[in-house]
Amino acid sequence: MIVTLTPNPSIDRAVFIDALHRGEVHRAGGGRIDPGGKGVNVSRALAAQSAATTAVLPIGGPEGHLLEELLDDAGVDHCSVPVSGTVRMNISVLEPDGTTTKLNEPGPELSPAEVDALLTATLERAAGAAWVVGCGSLPPGAPTELYAVLVARVRERGVRVAVDSSGAPFAAAVAARPSLIKPNHEELAELVGHALPRLSDVRAAAHELVADGIEIVAVSLGGDGALLVTADEVVHARATISAPLSTVGAGDCMLAGLLHGLSSGQSAPDALSTGVLWGAAAVTLPGSRVPSPDDLRGIPVEMTRTPDLTRTLAT
């Protein structure tokens, strides 16, 4: 069982257009809505592969009711914590070449009591879980230390905990020493305070974090694949997608595949390959759709323990 906490979930509306021109009227060629938020996406990806998961999230307003209906339709087990505000709705504008423009609302303001209720619900469901995952941005009112508190309380219960966030909440969580973190290239650079232009720079930054007590650092690098670093291993994996449709949620699907692999007994390199496969499959799908088992077929993943560390990374 993998339990996800998404403090700031969303309804994700994707709109498909030929090209985005600022200030002009566009006629969409189609659209779709999906449950959103990083942790929700992780649980959706797991559920789509018939893996056990529970998503913990705040629910409020008419968008909250719609979000619950969408999760039910997707077969995602969820624990809804009532809040007085309304779940946000995010908009993604997708162009044929895969270019994605996102407009994200801030989300509802949570009271201290609502934040405590989210943590309590997550800890209650952590019993017997393989992993607890805290994912995404924090809504207004949530303390910067929310993920750090989650890490400490979950580890007290002997459960492994992962965090995928950014900014000050992510830095605070990293200082609390989660078992695994999954920043992207930009988030890792922000965390360590300097640019990481080459794969060697990413490896060095990840090694520093492992030396500070993080068991696994997995860095998603977009088209450059992903790098996983532990105290004993450095592994790079990559899958090339020639016709991407949408990058929304691809990193979340990668994290879902990685954690599923680890919780299923795969080695760290094999789990990384699973994660990269799930993330690459997500890029072939419209909007924030998550891959089914059929979507994983035919996507080759290249994995190596001796990557070209001189490789310059795309920004």
C-alpha distance (Angstrom), angle and dihedral (degrees) to the residues before:
residue distance angle dihedral
M1 . . .
I2 3.80 . .
V3 3.81 116.3 .
T4 3.78 118.6 -158.2
L5 3.80 128.2 -162.0
T6 3.80 116.3 -157.4
P7 3.82 109.3 179.3
N8 3.81 93.0 -177.9
P9 3.83 110.2 34.3
S10 3.78 123.4 171.3
I11 3.73 148.8 -168.9
D12 3.80 104.5 -110.2
R13 3.78 114.3 -149.4
A14 3.80 115.2 -169.6
V15 3.81 120.4 -161.6
F16 3.81 121.3 -167.0
I17 3.81 119.2 -147.2
D18 3.81 136.2 162.7
A19 3.81 95.2 -120.9
L20 3.80 136.0 -13.4
H21 3.83 115.6 -120.0
R22 3.77 116.1 179.2
G23 3.79 115.3 -122.0
E24 3.81 95.4 12.0
V25 3.80 133.6 109.8
H26 3.80 112.5 -106.6
R27 3.77 128.5 -162.3
A28 3.77 110.1 -145.6
G29 3.76 119.8 -133.8
G30 3.80 90.7 -151.7
G31 3.76 145.1 -37.3
R32 3.79 146.2 -158.3
I33 3.78 140.5 -165.2
D34 3.79 126.9 -136.7
P35 3.80 137.2 173.2
G36 3.80 107.2 -93.5
G37 3.77 146.6 -166.4
K38 3.79 124.6 93.4
G39 3.79 98.1 -93.5
V40 3.79 91.8 42.8
N41 3.81 88.7 53.0
V42 3.81 90.7 50.6
S43 3.81 90.4 52.6
R44 3.82 91.7 44.9
A45 3.80 91.2 52.5
L46 3.81 91.4 48.4
A47 3.80 93.1 47.2
A48 3.82 90.8 49.2
Q49 3.82 87.5 58.9
S50 3.84 91.9 46.3
A51 3.81 92.7 -109.1
A52 3.81 119.2 147.0
T53 3.80 113.4 -103.9
T54 3.79 142.1 148.5
A55 3.80 123.6 -156.9
V56 3.81 117.5 -149.5
L57 3.80 113.6 -161.1
P58 3.81 143.6 147.3
I59 3.78 115.8 -101.5
G60 3.79 126.8 -162.7
G61 3.79 141.8 144.9
P62 3.82 129.2 9.4
E63 3.81 91.5 -54.5
G64 3.80 87.4 55.8
H65 3.79 91.3 56.2
L66 3.81 89.9 49.2
L67 3.81 90.4 49.1
E68 3.81 91.0 54.2
E69 3.81 90.8 49.6
L70 3.80 91.1 50.7
L71 3.81 91.7 49.4
D72 3.79 90.6 49.2
D73 3.81 90.6 49.9
A74 3.82 89.4 50.7
G75 3.80 92.0 50.4
V76 3.81 93.6 -117.9
D77 3.80 115.0 152.6
H78 3.79 107.4 -136.1
C79 3.78 142.4 179.0
S80 3.81 110.8 -144.9
V81 3.80 118.1 -154.9
P82 3.82 109.9 -161.3
V83 3.82 116.1 -125.5
S84 3.79 131.0 177.6
G85 3.81 96.0 -125.5
T86 3.80 129.3 73.5
V87 3.80 124.8 -100.0
R88 3.79 110.7 -110.3
M89 3.79 126.5 -111.7
N90 3.81 117.8 -140.4
I91 3.79 124.9 -162.8
S92 3.80 126.4 -147.6
V93 3.80 120.2 -167.4
L94 3.81 109.6 -156.0
E95 3.81 126.5 -163.4
P96 3.83 125.0 -161.8
D97 3.82 94.5 -103.8
G98 3.80 91.1 57.5
T99 3.81 96.2 -99.4
T100 3.81 107.4 151.3
T101 3.80 127.1 -161.0
K102 3.81 114.4 -169.6
L103 3.80 130.8 -161.3
N104 3.81 110.3 -167.8
E105 3.79 124.3 -170.4
P106 3.82 118.3 -142.3
G107 3.79 96.7 -118.2
P108 3.81 131.2 -132.9
E109 3.79 122.2 -43.7
L110 3.80 109.7 -109.8
S111 3.78 123.6 -146.6
P112 3.84 120.4 -136.0
A113 3.80 88.7 -106.3
E114 3.82 91.0 53.4
V115 3.81 91.3 49.3
D116 3.82 90.1 50.4
A117 3.81 90.1 49.4
L118 3.82 90.5 53.5
L119 3.80 91.9 51.2
T120 3.79 92.5 45.6
A121 3.80 92.7 50.5
T122 3.81 90.9 49.2
L123 3.80 93.6 49.2
E124 3.79 91.7 48.1
R125 3.79 89.9 56.3
A126 3.81 93.6 42.9
A127 3.81 91.6 77.6
G128 3.79 106.7 112.2
A129 3.81 94.0 -0.3
A130 3.80 121.3 139.2
W131 3.82 92.0 -144.8
V132 3.78 139.7 5.6
V133 3.80 114.2 -155.6
G134 3.80 128.0 -162.5
C135 3.79 110.3 -161.3
G136 3.76 142.4 -179.5
S137 3.78 139.9 -0.1
L138 3.78 123.8 -30.3
P139 3.81 121.1 -115.0
P140 3.80 122.4 -126.1
G141 3.78 111.6 -72.1
A142 3.79 95.9 27.5
P143 3.82 112.9 119.4
T144 3.78 119.1 -114.0
E145 3.82 88.4 -122.4
L146 3.82 95.0 58.8
Y147 3.81 94.9 109.4
A148 3.80 92.1 40.4
V149 3.81 89.4 55.4
L150 3.80 89.4 46.9
V151 3.82 90.9 52.6
A152 3.80 93.3 50.2
R153 3.80 95.5 46.4
V154 3.79 95.4 44.4
R155 3.79 92.7 48.3
E156 3.81 89.5 51.2
R157 3.79 85.9 62.3
G158 3.80 93.0 52.8
V159 3.81 95.0 -111.2
R160 3.79 124.6 131.7
V161 3.78 114.5 -115.5
A162 3.81 132.4 -159.1
V163 3.80 130.4 -167.6
D164 3.80 130.8 -159.5
S165 3.78 112.0 178.2
S166 3.80 140.3 106.3
G167 3.79 143.8 -127.1
A168 3.79 124.0 17.4
P169 3.84 95.8 -18.0
F170 3.80 89.7 54.6
A171 3.82 93.4 47.3
A172 3.80 90.5 50.7
A173 3.80 91.0 49.1
V174 3.81 92.4 49.3
A175 3.80 89.7 52.8
A176 3.82 87.7 56.8
R177 3.85 89.4 58.9
P178 3.81 108.4 -122.0
S179 3.79 117.7 -165.5
L180 3.81 92.8 -114.7
I181 3.78 138.2 11.9
K182 3.80 127.6 -168.8
P183 3.79 111.8 -164.1
N184 3.76 122.5 165.3
H185 3.80 120.7 -127.7
E186 3.80 94.6 -87.1
E187 3.81 94.2 44.1
L188 3.80 92.1 51.0
A189 3.81 91.4 50.1
E190 3.80 89.5 50.0
L191 3.79 90.8 48.9
V192 3.81 95.5 52.0
G193 3.81 94.3 37.4
H194 3.81 101.8 -122.6
A195 3.80 142.4 72.6
L196 3.80 120.4 -83.9
P197 3.81 104.7 -157.5
R198 3.82 98.3 162.5
L199 3.78 135.2 45.1
S200 3.80 88.1 -114.6
D201 3.81 89.3 60.0
V202 3.81 90.9 52.1
R203 3.81 90.2 49.4
A204 3.82 92.1 49.5
A205 3.83 92.4 49.3
A206 3.81 91.1 48.1
H207 3.81 91.4 48.0
E208 3.81 89.9 54.5
L209 3.80 90.4 53.7
V210 3.80 92.2 47.8
A211 3.81 89.4 49.9
D212 3.82 87.6 53.1
G213 3.81 91.7 57.4
I214 3.82 108.5 -82.9
E215 3.80 108.0 132.8
I216 3.83 97.7 -155.8
V217 3.81 129.8 17.6
A218 3.81 113.1 -170.8
V219 3.80 114.7 -177.3
S220 3.80 119.9 -164.8
L221 3.81 111.0 -146.7
G222 3.80 103.5 -177.2
G223 3.78 110.7 -134.0
D224 3.80 89.1 2.8
G225 3.80 91.3 66.9
A226 3.78 123.0 -131.4
L227 3.79 137.7 -60.2
L228 3.80 123.8 -146.9
V229 3.79 120.9 -164.2
T230 3.80 129.5 -173.8
A231 3.78 131.9 160.1
D232 3.82 89.1 -87.1
E233 3.79 107.1 28.1
V234 3.78 145.5 45.8
V235 3.80 113.0 -166.5
H236 3.79 131.4 175.6
A237 3.80 124.8 -165.1
R238 3.78 131.3 -179.2
A239 3.79 140.1 176.0
T240 3.80 121.4 -168.5
I241 3.81 117.2 -139.0
S242 3.80 112.6 -167.6
A243 3.82 97.8 -169.7
P244 3.82 110.3 34.1
L245 3.79 117.3 -173.7
S246 3.82 103.7 -177.2
T247 3.78 137.0 -4.6
V248 3.82 93.7 -161.9
G249 3.80 109.5 124.9
A250 3.81 95.0 -1.1
G251 3.80 92.8 122.0
D252 3.81 90.0 49.4
C253 3.81 90.4 52.6
M254 3.79 88.9 49.8
L255 3.80 90.4 53.7
A256 3.80 90.8 47.3
G257 3.81 91.5 52.7
L258 3.79 92.3 46.1
L259 3.80 93.6 51.4
H260 3.79 92.0 43.1
G261 3.79 89.5 53.5
L262 3.80 93.3 48.0
S263 3.81 93.2 46.3
S264 3.83 89.9 48.4
G265 3.80 92.4 56.8
Q266 3.79 99.2 -99.8
S267 3.79 118.8 147.9
A268 3.81 116.0 -106.5
P269 3.85 92.8 -102.3
D270 3.80 92.7 49.3
A271 3.80 91.2 45.5
L272 3.80 89.3 52.1
S273 3.81 89.6 52.3
T274 3.80 89.3 51.3
G275 3.78 90.2 50.2
V276 3.80 93.6 49.0
L277 3.81 89.7 48.4
W278 3.81 92.3 53.0
G279 3.80 91.7 45.4
A280 3.80 93.3 48.1
A281 3.79 91.3 48.7
A282 3.81 89.7 52.7
V283 3.82 90.2 57.2
T284 3.82 89.6 60.3
L285 3.82 91.8 58.3
P286 3.83 130.5 79.5
G287 3.80 122.9 -104.5
S288 3.77 113.0 -19.2
R289 3.80 96.2 -33.7
V290 3.80 113.7 150.1
P291 3.80 121.4 -136.7
S292 3.78 124.7 -98.5
P293 3.82 121.2 -150.2
D294 3.82 89.4 -92.8
D295 3.81 90.7 55.8
L296 3.81 91.0 59.5
R297 3.78 94.5 61.2
G298 3.77 120.7 105.4
I299 3.82 97.3 15.6
P300 3.82 110.0 122.5
V301 3.80 117.5 -149.9
E302 3.80 120.7 -156.2
M303 3.81 113.0 -150.6
T304 3.79 126.9 -177.3
R305 3.80 138.6 169.6
T306 3.80 89.9 -155.9
P307 3.81 105.5 54.9
D308 3.79 123.1 174.6
L309 3.79 98.0 -96.9
T310 3.81 92.2 -171.9
R311 3.81 89.2 67.1
T312 3.81 112.6 126.1
L313 3.79 110.2 -134.3
A314 3.79 127.5 -135.2
T315 3.79 113.1 -109.8
